[in-house]
Structures are given as structure tokens and as C-alpha cells.
Amino acid sequence: MKAVILAAGKGTRLDPFTVSQPKVMIDVANRPILEYVVESLVKNAIRDIVMVVGYKKEKIMSHFEDGGDFDAHIEYVTQGKQLGTAHALYAAKDLMDEEFIMLPGDNIIDPTTIADLLEKKKGVSIVITESEHPSKYGVVELSKGVIKEYVEKPVEEVGNLISTAICSFQPSIFDTLGPLMDEGKYDFTDLIQTVVAKETVQGIFTSGMWADAVYPWDLLKVNSLALNRITGEKAGTVERGATINGPVSVGEGSVIKSGSYIAGPVVIGKGCEIGPNVTINPSTSIGHNVRIAPFSLVEHSVVMSDTGLGPHSYLSNSVIGPGCQFSSRFTASSGPTIFILEGEQHELASVGTFIGEDSVIDSGVVAEPGSIIGASSRVQSQAVLSGKLPNKSIVI
Amino acid sequence: MCGIVGYTGHRRAQPILLNSLKKLEYRGYDSAGVAIIDKEMVIHKDKGEIAVLEGHLPKIEGSVGIAHTRWATHGKPSQTNAHPFTDCKKMIALIHNGIVENYLDIKEKLLEEGHEFKSDTDTEVVVHLLEKYYEGDLEKAMLKTLKEIEGSYAFVAISVEEKDKIVVARKESPLILGKGNDENFIASDIPALLKETNKVTNLHDGEVATITPRSIKVVDLEGNEISKEWKTITWNIEDAQKGGYEHFMLKEIYEAPNTIHNTILGRVSALDLGPPLGDDFSAIKMVACGTSYYAAMAGKYILEEIAGIPTTVELASEYRYSSRAHERPLTILISQSGETLDTLGAAREAKQRGCPLLAITNYMGSSLARTVGENRVFYTRAGIEIGVAATKTFVAQLIALYLIALQLAQERHTKNSDEIRRMLDEMRTLPRVAWKVLGMGPEIRELAEKYHDVKDAFILGRGLNYPIALEGALKLKEISYIHAEGFAAGELKHGPLALMSEEAVVLAVAVQDHTYKKILGNIREVNARGSPVVGIGYEGDDNLRKFVDDLILLPKVSNIFSAIPVVLAFQLFAYYVAKERGCEIDKPRHLAKTVTVE
């Protein structure tokens, strides 16, 4: 069986973390989201994979190459314009000649979720799961396991069963898709509503993990979910006098210097220099080539590759993009926040700050809870950051 | 990561194993080994590439065997750590990919039982465990062994007592079985098999297979037989290996960010390049050929600027005729393959002259690495480069030179620790700088389309960007067959101006460093002769637009690092010009990747 992974979209709502890479390549516990999808397929013995790529496709192709490193065979097709999910699937038309499954590349998908689909699928089948926020997704109404109705982002409450957009299809689906393309109906909703109207579509319930990151703060939740499964492999050096508790993995060439305290689950990538005297608390991912200078505390946060954090820094519930350089005494504490994005209000109990790649932050900067700083920003010393700043902001 | 292949059949195993291993060559490698059952177990292993092993191998008879290659990660290759491993009596040979987590406990017990170990590896523990349980049936021994093992593995074993049999087991590490006519195969990756068979099946976690020339039996960990579905592979290896790109060259240009990342990994945090470079020299001489020579020329500017040490550059083929006037300079030899004959000759000559040596190469265990000694090698971690025109490996060589210069600056206190730290921090951002340049592919492509049918191309640069101009011209020559020359812009008036015409295009590097004003002057001179000019500058430089016909605006970096974005732009330009002209990009005429002749 083949699988099509849809990986062409940008993921605009995750800005500034999609400035230079598609959403599927954002690291979660130090691995791109898309890698979890590929791994789950391979664990279910599905190795022939077609990836539909588009936005910054080279990032994906250069990471996965021919799939050999992932025990898979990967082919790529390009979706020229990212018009919609159904349109993306249509790009793979010529490579699909037998029953196949389709998956979104930007969700963390558990192997058991795919196993559930493979075991129970009949004709067109869609994996469904429960969600606390059904209004963000496509909600389905079921009757004896058959999908009766499919409503995208319902305004009125319909139920809490949502579509994961993981489906099984026959190649005949392209006969349905063709006319839709001609009519300019490019979305998944268009496709599913059309199919539901004319044939039986199974809804297959899964309790396997399925996590989606829509907004920057979702990265924290997805990261901590993924961290729950790390094993704590130690390839780097832990100096005498450093304490490590719980599952903590330390990558090759990394050094945890004396006096540091790390409480897992924590993952630290390759070539990092941590400490001396640095504390890292649970649910934190540190990328590759990261330097965390003495007397810093990082908790429940993501620090992406190539970033350097100066001495006496404090990060809580924050996500720092790759290549950022912080001088000393940066403070990002967390607190309750209300975000208003695209006219929608999001209330969060506790978040810190979100900083896009390659930003340079001078000493003594304080970021208020919920601030989002665009990529390649420059912040001068003693500034107080708040709200949402665009890319290449200069803060004096 | 490792590559594994195995063969049992009616033909001689040796050439089949080596050829299959070579199919995994595109991933690079740092050590290789084979075990073949002849009259007894014959084992050969060596660090370095497969060709090195092949060169050392006598002709081995025997039609069952297994072979292994480890590809370049960060560890040091060594002969004792290379696979396959054998038991005390040399009856069983084993290859393992993965990690056995509880090997120390098992090893303790085995030591008490009198087993002798030659290495500290987890793999050797497993082969002794197989020996312990072996009672004439390798499959049974494997099943018993697996019960004691925690960790991930692909195991591949053969025994002299069962001459035609290979037993394999898998957990979390790939293994593929291939079916032939009266012969069967195993491999860690499909490309290794495709020359011999296209009928394959994947072994799954918790499965053990016993393969003979006429049978393939797969069982679960309890020994219950499992039936496998076989599939026929229809895809083309080369297309697959290009991973979605149209040519290897383009794929490799896009690998620059990962190459930079890997080359600085673990080296920039504490600036740790290994042992000190020493204080027994007051000058540096760099020796190389081709693209590596241009890296060396750029290295002159880098070393003089950062480390403040006078540096000269010599072509490897001319080195032997060079002056010995300097008292034993540090001689830095650069060769991507480490096998370039001229560079090897120069290395031997420099050694004889008593110069301290340092090599920059991409290949562990290469002849150059052996000649200068492992602890005097800086490995670029670019991975294998298949396109004949060097792209990512040139970038990696520049990164190596920055790091070496910084190390020297640190050792000699020519820069203070703050300045060094700042430069190292900036190096961390270079992978994303590279991505930004590569993101300009469509723009650069348009320019290439506009200028692809020019008769001549002239590339101008000053300072650090003079050698980069030469490299840019070399790329154009190599793959698009356009007559292209790089010039130090100041030399224009001493001759090259006579060549300027409307049929030529001039690419001028005008980044805002101390050469900026002079370059603008040069651009004016060229414009007056009617040649269209493409300016290559930093983003935000609106002033440059007034002087040129077209612009490539690159992300701004500190001037010393400008070579990286500039060369990437030239690589993309050359690629798209060649593509537009319909050239055979990955295999240009008359050229070979590694030049092992004088």
C-alpha cells in the first residue's frame, strides 16, 4: 500500500516559525513534525510514500532525500500553487494506481492511529477523533460508523468528533476530484462532502495520539506530548557535578557542564554547550548547536538549533526560533494571556514569548507574556517587548 | 548509520558484495568489512572507502558472505571497530546495525564463562552470545540470543558449520530480503539489491529470517513461521537518489545549509577542533588544485584577516617547484576526495621538507588523511558529492578555513575572546543565510535565462570575493561550457577591458565592504564598453541599482563571511545557465570527479 502525505502548505498561522520553512519541518522534540508521520507509516509497513510538496519544498527534499535513512522510498510531486487539500491530493494522481491512504504532514500522528485505519477501513474511510476544540476542525456526524454529515469549522455545536483528514481512498477518487478541480473546489471539505453525498464513508474512531499545532503556543503542547516518548539516550558528555533526573537525551558532541541541573523529559541536540550552572526543567527541547550560558533557567520551552542564550537568562513556556543570539539577562516569564488573531480570541492560562529565527536580542531585555517577535528582529538592551511584532522589527 | 549486504548462491560472493556496497556509496562511508565463508571464515575490514578495502582484498572463493559499511557520522573510524565481528573460534561472523543497551551485563557474564573480547563494542558481545547458544543451528542460536538482548538491531550472521546459510533479525533497523534464481540477497537498503533482483520484501520488527540459495524462511521470535508478501520494485535508483531534484548538482547546492550545520556542529560551542595547531610556524602555505585551490585562495584572506598570519597559496602541481624560502610554514592541503594525486604528492614533499601539516578533506581514511596523520585532519562533513562540479564541498571547505582561522586566532590571541565568540555566533546563523540565498533560486534562474546565450562571462571581485569570482567562473566553464573568467577587479585596466563587448555579461561582486567604492568604479568602466552588468550586493543596497543592469541582492552578513552567500548565488547561476543551454550537468564532458593522475 502507498501513502500520500500532504506537505505543501506554509502554515501561516504559525508565523514567525514558518518564515523559512513549511510547518511540516518545524522541530518538535528535535525532529520535524513530518518525520513522526513517516515513522508511523513505516511502523505500519507502509514504505512507498509520495510527498506532495510546495512551499519551501527543498527543506523537505533535502531532509528526507530518497527516504533511505527512514527505511522508506519517497517520491515527490510539486503542488505549484497551494490552493487546498483536495488540490494537493490531485497533484499525486499519476502515482496512485491502487488503494492508498492520505495523511496531512503537519500533525503528529501515532502509529496506532494508522493501524486503526488499516484494520477497519472499508471503501472511503476517514479517521476521526475527539477534540476539545471541535470548532477549529471539520466535525463529523456519525450513524453506525458511517459519516452522515461533514461540517467544516461549525459555528453551532454539532459534536466533538472531528476528522483527522487521514483517509483511505481508491484511485477512483481522482475521478471525483477531476470535476471538483474544474469547478475550483479545492478544499478537503469540498471533496468529503461530495463523497459523503454519493457513497458510504466510514468514520474510524481512534484513541491514538493525534496532535495538531495551529498557533505558535500549540508548539509547546505538541512538544511536551512528543517528549513523553523519549528514551534518554546519552551520547554527549555530562560533566561531574551536573545532575540529570528523569528521561533526558543528550546528543553527540554536547556538553552539560558542572553545576547544571536537568529534569526530564528534556531533549538536547548535538553539539550543544550547556552551563556551567544552568537549570533546565521538564518539557523542554533544545536543538543542535545551542549554547546556554551560566545561571540560566529554561522550562517548558523550545529553543531551536543554533541559538545562543546569554548568562542569567530565563525562559518559561516560550519558543525561540533557530539562530537567535541573546546577550545576558533575557527574561521571558509566563502568565495568562489573551491573543486576538484574525479576529479570533484565544485565552491561555500560561504562555511566555515566541521569537522568530535569527533575531538578535541585547542584554537586559524583558518579554511580556504572550509577546510574538518576528524573525530577524533586532532588540536593543533594556527594551520591554509586548504584543505582536512583524519580521525584521527593530526595537530601541 | 550503516549499510549491510549479504549473498548466498552459486556465484562468487566477493564481487557481488562489493558492488552492492558501492550502490550505497552515495551516502558516504568511513569503514567497510566483509566476511565470506570459504574453507574457513575469511574476514577483511578496513577504515576508509570501499575502494580501499577492495584494493587490499585478495581473491576470496566462497559463495556465501556478508559485508558492511559505516557511513560518515562524527565518530573516528578504526579497523578494530569495523564490522564484521567473530566469536572466539572464528566460526561465526556477525554484522550489527543499532545499539545493544544491556551489553555490559551480558559481557560480564560471558567474560566469566571464558569468552575473549577484542573490542569494546556491543556487537562483539552478541557474536559471543551466538557462539554460546550455537548447537549446529544458527537460527535457533539467534532466537535464544535475541531473548537476552535489549535495544535496536539489524543482525546478520553466518557460520562456517552451515556453509550456505545467512540468518538475520530485525528490530528498528532496516533490512530487506531479495529473491533471485537459486540465489538470495539481503541488504539494508533497496538500491544495494536492484542490480541483482527487483523482487524484495521488508523484514519487520521481531522477525528472523533464514536464507539459503533456494529458500527464505521467516519466523517470529517464538519460531512460528510467517509468510511474506513480495513486491517488485519498478523505480529507477538514480532518480530516487536525486530525492525530488532534477540533477545531483542542484540537490547538492541545496545541501549547503546542512553541510554548514554539520561542519560546525560541536566545533563552534567551545571552538574545539581537536589538538592545538601549534606555535612552531610563522607563516602558512596552502596547497590544492581546482575548486579546492580557490577555497585555498579565499583561505588566504580568511587566515590573514582573522588569524593575522601571512599566508601564501600554491597549486599542488607546482608545489614541488616552489620556494623553500619560508622556514617551514604550516602547510594546509585541501582535497575534497583526499585522493587528488597532485595534492598527495605535495603532502609528501611538504612532509619531507619538515613542515607541520594540516589537511582539509571530506573523506575519512583517505590517502591524504593517512599521509598527514588522523589528528592533523579537519574533516568537512559534506557527505558524498556525486555531481562532478564541486558545490557543497567548496562551501564546507570555506567553513573549515573559518574555523581553523578562529582556532589560530584563539591560540595566538590575535583576536580577543569576545570577537571570537561573536564570529562563532554568526557562524551559527550561516545555515539560514544559505537557505535565504537558495530561496532566491527563481530570481537567479530568470537572470540565467536572460544571459544563457552570451559568448563570454566575466566575474569581478576584490579581496575575499576575488577567489569567489574565480570559482564562479570555474562553475560556468565546467557545466555550461561558456567561456568564463574571473578577475580581480583592479586588474581590469591591465588587459581584460579589451575583452568587454555587448556579447559578454559581467557579474560584479559589490558587497559593502572596504572594496565597495572601488568595485563601483570598475562597474562604470565595464558599462562604458557596453557589457551588461549583474551586480551582486547586500539586500537594502538601493544605491547599487543605479550602476547595474540587473541585481542579485543577498542577505547581509559580516564581510568576512560574504563568500558563503556569494558563492551559492554563483552556483545557482551556473546551474541554471547550464540547464538553459541543455548541458549534461552532472557529468560534464572531459571531466572526472576525482583526479588521480598527474
Boltz contact constraints between the chains, C-beta under 6 A:
constraints:
  - contact:
      token1: [A, 20]
      token2: [B, 435]
      max_distance: 6.0
  - contact:
      token1: [A, 58]
      token2: [B, 254]
      max_distance: 6.0
  - contact:
      token1: [A, 61]
      token2: [B, 243]
      max_distance: 6.0
  - contact:
      token1: [A, 61]
      token2: [B, 244]
      max_distance: 6.0
  - contact:
      token1: [A, 62]
      token2: [B, 254]
      max_distance: 6.0
  - contact:
      token1: [A, 62]
      token2: [B, 255]
      max_distance: 6.0
  - contact:
      token1: [A, 65]
      token2: [B, 243]
      max_distance: 6.0
  - contact:
      token1: [A, 66]
      token2: [B, 240]
      max_distance: 6.0
  - contact:
      token1: [A, 66]
      token2: [B, 241]
      max_distance: 6.0
  - contact:
      token1: [A, 66]
      token2: [B, 243]
      max_distance: 6.0
  - contact:
      token1: [A, 68]
      token2: [B, 189]
      max_distance: 6.0
  - contact:
      token1: [A, 71]
      token2: [B, 174]
      max_distance: 6.0
  - contact:
      token1: [A, 76]
      token2: [B, 244]
      max_distance: 6.0
  - contact:
      token1: [A, 252]
      token2: [B, 74]
      max_distance: 6.0
  - contact:
      token1: [A, 253]
      token2: [B, 266]
      max_distance: 6.0
  - contact:
      token1: [A, 270]
      token2: [B, 265]
      max_distance: 6.0
  - contact:
      token1: [A, 271]
      token2: [B, 265]
      max_distance: 6.0
  - contact:
      token1: [A, 271]
      token2: [B, 266]
      max_distance: 6.0
  - contact:
      token1: [A, 273]
      token2: [B, 269]
      max_distance: 6.0
  - contact:
      token1: [A, 273]
      token2: [B, 270]
      max_distance: 6.0
  - contact:
      token1: [A, 289]
      token2: [B, 265]
      max_distance: 6.0
  - contact:
      token1: [A, 289]
      token2: [B, 428]
      max_distance: 6.0
  - contact:
      token1: [A, 291]
      token2: [B, 269]
      max_distance: 6.0
  - contact:
      token1: [A, 306]
      token2: [B, 428]
      max_distance: 6.0
  - contact:
      token1: [A, 308]
      token2: [B, 425]
      max_distance: 6.0
  - contact:
      token1: [A, 323]
      token2: [B, 429]
      max_distance: 6.0
  - contact:
      token1: [A, 323]
      token2: [B, 432]
      max_distance: 6.0
  - contact:
      token1: [A, 325]
      token2: [B, 425]
      max_distance: 6.0
  - contact:
      token1: [A, 358]
      token2: [B, 429]
      max_distance: 6.0
  - contact:
      token1: [A, 358]
      token2: [B, 432]
      max_distance: 6.0
